[in-house]
Amino acid sequence: MRKGDQVGNRFVTEILSHTKQMSRVLLIAPAEGYRTREFVRAAVRLGVDLTIAGDAELPGDPDVLTLPLSDPETAVEQIVASDETKSVDAIVAVDDRGVEIAARASECLGLVHAATRAVAPTVDKAELRRRLDVPQPDWRLLAPADDAGEKGEELGWPIVLKPRGLSASRGVIRADTPDEARSAHARIRRILADACKDPDEGILAESFVPGVEVAVEGLARRGGMDVLAVFDKPDQPDGPYFEESIYVTPSRLPDTLRAAVVSTVEQAAGGLGLDSGAIHAEVRVTPEGRPVLIEIAARSIGGVCSRSLRFGLSTSLEELILRQALSLPGTSSRTRSASGVLMIPIPRAGMFLEVAGRDDVLSMAGVEEVEITVPPGSQVRPVPESDRYLGFVFARAKDPDAVELVLRAARDRLEVVVQ
C-alpha cells in the first residue's frame, strides 16, 4: 500500500470513528410544530441518528419517544429513564416548549447544554424581565384583580400586555387607553384558558418601545455568540396586535447601530448564562439610536423561516445547530446573496380553503419556494388568538431592497380564502 493510501485510509477511519462516537441526537419537538422535518433533513445530511421526543406519535415514524411536554418534570424523568436516551450525545429542542426540558435532561445525563438556570427565563417573560441586565421596557406584573388601566398610568401610554409563556405574538396586545388595557387584560386571560394555561397567572404590562425592530439569529458559545443573521422587519408591527410579516437579511441598519444591536443581544445572553445553543432575539432601536431588548429565546427562529438562511455550501440553520450540539466543525458564514421570508397571515377566523395565486408567485424572479403549512379545511383564527401562519414565501436576490420588493409583490398576488 502506498503512503498516500495509508494516510487517506487513516483519515477516513478517523472521520468514521468520530461520526460513530457523536451520532445520536434526541430532538424535542411538539406534534404541531413546523420545524421537525427541517431537523430530520439536517440529520440525514449529517448521518446523525435522530430520535424524536414529542407530545404525540408521528405517523410512519417508529423512532419516537412520547413525552408530556406540558409537564417538564415528568418529561425529564421519562427521558432519563428511557432506553432510547442511554447513548445520546446531545439533546436539542425545536421550540420554547422543549428548551427547559432539554436543559434539565442534559444536566441529568451529563451532556453539553446551556444550564437550566440560563434557559428557564427565556420561557417566562416575567422572570426574563427580572434577570436581564440590558436596556428593556419598563414593566409591571398584573394579577387577575389588578386594574390594567392603573398600571398603564404608572408606565405611561401606550403599553403592551402579553402572557408570560406564549409565543409567536399570541396574546400580545397594545393598549393606548385605560379602557383598552382593561379589555386586553380580560382577552389575554381568555386566550390563556384556550391555550390550556392558567388563566390566573401573572400577565405582563410593558411600556411600548417606539422605533425600528430587528431580529437577531445566533449560536451561543462560551465567551460570546456567533451572529448568523440580523433581519429587518420592513412591515414592523406596532399594534394593536403584533403579527409578523416580512423578514429580510442582511439588515440595512447602519453598521454602528447593527453592532450596538448585536452587542445588546450578546450582553443579554451572557448575563443569563446562555453559552451553548441557538439564540433568537427581538430588539427595537429607538429614534435616539438606543437598542432595547424585547425578547430573547434559547431556540432558533420559528416556523420554517430558517429556510431563508444558508451557510457555506448550502448548509441549513438546523444543520449548524446539530453540528454545534455534537461538537462537529461547521461554518457560520452566510451565503452572500440577500434573502427573506414572507409569513402569510390569517386574515379572519373561519375555515381555511386555499391560498390562490401560488403558481403565479412561484413564476416570479427571485421567489424560491412557496409552502402552505395549514391543511385546507382547518379552522383558523388570526392573532392575537392564534400562534401560527398559513404558510411562507421565500425569496433571494442581489440585495435586501430587491428581496423586499419581491416579497411585497408576492403578497399582492396571493389570495387567502377563508370561509
Secondary structure, 3 states (H helix, E strand, C coil): CCHHHHHHHHHHHHHHHHHHHCCEEEEECCCCCCCHHHHHHHHHHHCCEEEEEECCCCCCCCCEEECCCCCHHHHHHHHHHCHHHCCCCEEEECCHHHHHHHHHHHHHHCCCCCCHHHHHHHHCHHHHHHHCCCCCCCEEEECCCCCHHHHHHHHCCCEEEEECCCCCCCCCEEECCHHHHHHHHHHHHHHHHHCCCCCCCCEEEEECCCCEEEEEEEEEECCEEEEEEEEECCCCCCCCECCCCEEEECCCCCHHHHHHHHHHHHHHHHHHCCCCEEEEEEEEECCCCCEEEEEEECCCCCCCHHHHCCECCCECHHHHHHHHHCCCCCCCCECCCEEEEEEECCCCCEEEEEEECHHHHHCCCCEEEEEECCCCCCEECCCCCCCCCCEEEEEEECCHHHHHHHHHHHHHHCEEEEC
